[in-house]
């Protein structure tokens, strides 16, 4: 029951109070800050905060998939949405706005996992349950859903080694362009990649690309200057967005035929794999992750257990041990595009095989 209905004047304060308590479903529920749908506020609003609009997945996939699953699980639930546009300060303001709007559960993919800690604490102090989505935010988070991010890095590193083949030696110079250090996932990707690469190739240049194609392009240019165009055997890029900037820099430097990794299975990344200017990406199926986050949020809203969903634990940068649900990532190369992103319906062959990629698609067996 919504706030307006609860405020209807019935005639006497006693009758009004009785009806209000009945509408909440529990005559004995006295906790106005409860996250359950039976709380005295009666509001069923879930907040969704995503970190940026540069990474294609958030607006195109995560948001609509999350909203659809919430609606399926809870037809009278409402989702309030905001995107931080890459600004941690803006995301902090958005948390405050969500608190003011009375959300009962807040699902947050943090732009800066450390900077958002105080905002999460404020939300929790107001009785709001917080679900960390894709990135493990610091603070008293109730649940976390993501992929095994160390495994993502291992898959990326191994894909680079596989693409190098016999050229993968300790003398082969590799460039590493990592994600934003403020993102805990970036550290885990980096950890996994080093597990795969260390001792097998020479990581001759390593910098953060801040998840920006322009920054990654600049770092790649600096690496070419430092190492020499002819001496670069391959490039580790932590995601597809940065790989796009790196691929442009390589093309400008007339460097071709070397492996370049990625992540997120963005359409542009898949097209570069088809064209041969990127060797691999990591597919983290958006729907299972968004569905899992929605299920966690609705369970928390309704006061239900999440133990069967969050079956493991992750420790955040603030030392909090958070019940977690970790999904399995998949490495994608030209050989398994059909069996991954096309099979799952993420893209059709027509989406990938536009005019510029038609010939390459035919060669790859996609048309």
Number of C-alpha atoms within 10 A of each C-alpha: 17 13 12 7 10 19 11 11 11 12 8 8 10 10 12 16 16 11 16 22 19 14 19 20 16 13 14 10 14 11 13 14 16 22 27 23 23 22 24 27 22 21 22 25 21 26 25 27 25 23 22 21 14 14 19 17 16 19 15 11 15 20 20 14 20 24 20 16 19 24 16 13 14 17 11 12 17 16 19 14 16 19 20 20 15 18 14 19 13 16 27 22 13 20 23 15 14 24 21 10 12 18 26 32 31 29 27 28 27 30 27 24 24 19 18 20 20 14 19 26 17 16 23 21 12 16 19 26 25 27 31 26 25 23 24 28 31 26 26 23 25 21 27 30 29 25 21 19 25 20 20 28 30 22 25 33 26 20 26 28 20 14 19 18 10 8 14 20 15 14 14 17 19 26 23 27 29 23 25 19 16 15 20 22 23 23 18 19 26 26 17 22 26 20 17 21 22 12 11 15 20 17 21 16 19 16 16 18 28 19 25 21 21 18 17 29 22 16 23 28 18 14 21 20 10 12 15 11 15 10 14 20 23 26 28 27 34 33 28 31 25 27 32 24 21 29 24 17 20 22 11 11 13 10 17 14 12 17 23 32 33 31 27 22 30 22 17 16 27 26 22 24 26 28 19 17 24 29 27 31 31 25 20 22 20 20 17 16 22 25 20 23 28 28 20 28 28 27 20 24 27 19 15 14 11 19 13 8 18 18 11 14 15 17 14 20 15 13 11 16 17 24 20 24 24 20 15 14 20 17 22 27 20 21 13 12 22 19 10 19 21 17 13 12 10 16 18 14 17 13 11 21 19 12 10 11 15 18 16 19 21 12 12 16 13 19 12
